[in-house]
């Protein structure tokens, strides 16, 4: 039996006809409790925040604890910024990633719904009722810095890329290891997240009504299209890049602890 779009739209939500018109994934998304997503975000994103704070303090001024040549943890890159704060040796290295991700349009939605319950989900009442001020008051007014942190985040992509290139060399020889591949994948995912940024999309293609009426209009339009294709998956890039950063640091620490020998080949 097929259900027409008219019949499906008219069918009461939760009825058998309504369910028949939904795919398996759509039905699972419809039937899941509203609180499942906020709880998942709090647990996963909260764990990453706690881990980041932990890894920023364990070095005690010695960033080499997070490095196992030729590898370097992204938490301690660039190296010339690491180790300047006695208690938080990775603090200066994390300021740009924290600023960029903390003010990211997607992450705003995540922490508004999950951490602030403001609102926790669609059609779910907020637990508090206060005057809405948007991003005009502290601390949410800091979200307006996102477009500035975006410029620095783009620079970080090249810094992490430099670290990945260095991971191919050890003692003047070409080094190919599992960690090398993990670092390269991390840079690719970080780049996908950074270059799918809403602010970058506006930077390359916003502020104009006619591409053919401005200088370099066609190249800018092609760049805008490329960023737009990435931007569609911006939430996905935000999550997978977060896990990739996590995995690089954990992998390097495992090597440093001697729990595992990096599979590699030296030429």
C-alpha positions in Angstrom: 0.0 0.0 0.0 1.3 3.4 -0.9 0.5 6.6 0.9 0.1 9.8 -1.1 1.7 13.0 0.1 -1.8 14.5 0.6 -2.9 11.5 2.7 0.4 11.5 4.6 0.0 15.1 5.5 -3.5 14.6 6.6 -2.8 11.5 8.7 -2.6 12.2 12.5 0.9 12.1 13.9 1.5 8.8 15.5 -1.1 7.0 13.4 -0.4 3.9 11.4 -0.8 5.7 8.1 1.5 8.4 9.2 4.2 5.9 10.3 3.8 4.1 7.0 4.8 7.2 5.1 8.1 7.6 7.0 11.4 5.9 6.4 13.1 3.8 9.1 15.6 6.6 10.1 12.8 9.2 10.0 10.6 7.1 12.3 13.5 6.5 14.7 14.2 10.3 14.8 10.5 10.9 15.4 10.1 8.4 18.1 13.2 9.1 20.1 12.7 11.2 23.3 13.4 14.9 23.0 16.0 14.8 25.8 18.2 12.2 24.1 20.1 14.6 21.9 20.8 17.2 24.7 22.0 14.5 27.0 24.3 13.1 24.3 25.8 16.5 23.5 26.4 17.3 27.2 28.1 13.9 27.8 30.3 13.9 24.6 31.0 17.6 24.3 31.4 17.9 28.1 33.9 15.0 28.1 36.0 16.7 25.4 36.0 20.0 27.3 37.1 18.1 30.5 39.8 16.2 28.5 41.1 19.4 26.9 41.4 21.0 30.4 43.2 17.9 31.7 45.7 17.7 28.8 46.4 21.5 29.1 47.6 21.0 32.7 49.4 17.6 32.8 52.5 19.0 31.0 53.5 21.3 33.9 55.5 23.5 31.6 57.0 20.7 29.5 55.1 20.3 26.2 57.3 17.4 25.2 55.1 15.1 27.4 52.5 15.3 24.7 54.9 14.6 21.9 56.6 11.4 20.6 58.9 12.3 17.7 58.1 12.8 14.9 54.6 13.4 16.2 53.2 16.4 18.0 49.8 16.7 19.7 47.6 19.4 18.3 47.0 20.5 21.9 50.6 21.6 22.0 50.9 23.3 18.6 52.4 25.6 17.7 55.3 24.6 20.0 56.5 28.2 20.4 53.3 29.0 22.3 53.4 25.9 24.5 54.9 26.0 28.0 54.7 29.7 28.8 51.9 29.3 31.4 53.3 27.2 34.4 50.1 25.5 35.4 48.4 25.4 32.0 51.3 24.8 29.5 48.9 24.3 26.5 46.7 27.3 27.4 48.0 29.7 24.8 47.9 27.0 22.1 44.2 26.4 22.9 43.0 30.0 22.9 42.2 30.1 19.1 40.5 26.7 19.0 38.5 27.5 22.1 37.5 30.9 20.7 36.6 29.5 17.3 34.6 26.5 18.4 33.1 28.3 21.4 31.6 31.0 19.1 30.8 28.6 16.2 27.2 28.9 14.9 26.6 25.2 15.2 28.1 24.9 18.7 26.0 27.9 19.8 23.0 25.8 19.0 24.5 22.8 20.8 25.2 24.5 24.1 22.1 26.7 24.0 19.9 23.5 23.7 22.0 21.1 25.7 23.8 23.0 28.4 21.5 26.0 28.8 18.2 24.3 27.9 17.3 27.5 26.0 15.2 25.8 24.6 16.1 22.1 25.0 14.2 21.0 21.9 11.6 22.1 19.4 8.1 22.4 21.0 9.6 21.9 24.5 9.1 24.8 26.9 12.1 26.4 28.5 12.7 25.7 32.2 13.1 29.5 32.8 11.4 32.5 31.5 13.6 35.6 31.4 13.9 38.6 29.1 15.6 37.7 25.9 18.6 39.8 25.1 20.2 37.8 22.3 23.9 38.3 22.0 23.9 41.9 23.4 25.1 41.1 26.9 28.0 39.3 28.5 29.0 36.5 28.0 27.0 35.8 24.8 28.1 39.1 23.3 31.5 37.5 22.8 29.9 35.3 20.1 30.3 38.3 17.8 34.0 37.7 17.8 33.5 34.5 15.7 34.4 36.1 12.4 37.7 37.3 13.9 38.6 33.9 15.4 37.8 32.5 12.0 40.8 34.2 10.5 43.1 32.8 13.2 41.5 29.3 12.8 42.4 29.3 9.1 46.0 30.0 10.1 45.8 27.1 12.5 45.0 24.7 9.6 48.3 25.5 8.0 50.1 25.2 11.4 48.7 21.8 11.9 49.5 21.0 8.3 53.1 21.9 9.0 53.2 19.5 11.9 51.7 16.7 9.7 54.4 17.3 7.1 57.1 17.2 9.8 55.7 13.8 10.9 57.0 12.4 7.6 60.6 13.0 8.7 62.7 11.5 11.5 66.4 11.8 11.7 66.7 12.9 8.1 64.8 9.9 6.8 61.3 9.5 5.3 59.1 8.2 8.1 55.7 6.5 7.4 53.8 5.5 10.4 50.2 5.0 11.6 50.5 8.2 13.5 51.5 10.0 10.3 48.2 8.9 8.7 46.2 9.9 11.8 47.8 13.4 11.8 47.1 13.9 8.1 43.5 12.8 8.5 43.1 15.2 11.4 44.4 18.1 9.3 41.9 17.2 6.6 39.0 17.1 9.0 40.0 20.3 10.8 40.3 22.0 7.3 36.8 20.7 6.4 35.4 22.1 9.6 37.2 25.4 9.3 36.5 26.0 5.6 32.8 25.1 6.0 32.4 27.9 8.5 29.4 30.2 8.1 31.5 33.3 8.6 34.0 32.1 5.9 31.0 31.5 3.5 29.9 35.0 4.1 33.5 36.3 3.7 34.0 34.8 0.3 30.5 35.4 -1.1 28.5 37.7 1.1 27.9 41.4 0.8 27.0 41.4 -2.9 23.9 41.0 -5.0 25.5 40.3 -8.4 28.7 38.3 -8.9 29.0 39.4 -12.5 29.0 43.0 -11.4 32.0 42.9 -9.1 35.7 42.3 -9.7 36.7 38.6 -9.7 33.1 37.7 -9.5 33.3 34.4 -11.2 36.2 33.0 -9.1 34.5 34.3 -5.9 31.3 32.5 -6.9 33.1 29.2 -7.5 34.8 29.6 -4.1 31.4 30.4 -2.5 29.9 27.3 -4.1 32.7 25.1 -2.7 32.3 26.5 0.8 28.5 26.1 0.5 28.9 22.4 -0.3 31.1 22.0 2.8 28.8 24.2 4.9 25.8 21.8 4.4 27.7 19.3 6.5 29.2 21.8 9.0 27.7 20.1 12.1 29.2 16.7 10.9 32.6 18.3 10.3 32.4 19.9 13.8 32.0 16.5 15.5 34.4 14.4 13.4 37.1 17.0 13.7 36.7 17.1 17.4 37.1 13.4 17.6 40.1 13.5 15.3 41.9 16.0 17.5 41.1 13.8 20.5 42.4 10.7 18.8 45.7 12.3 17.8 46.5 13.4 21.3 45.4 10.0 22.8 47.5 8.1 20.3 50.6 10.1 20.9 50.2 9.7 24.7 49.8 6.0 24.3 53.1 5.9 22.4 54.8 8.0 25.0 53.6 5.7 27.7 55.1 2.7 25.9 51.7 0.9 25.7 52.0 0.5 22.0 54.6 0.6 19.3 53.9 2.8 16.3 53.7 0.6 13.1 56.1 2.4 10.7 58.5 2.1 7.9 61.7 4.3 7.5 63.2 4.9 4.1 
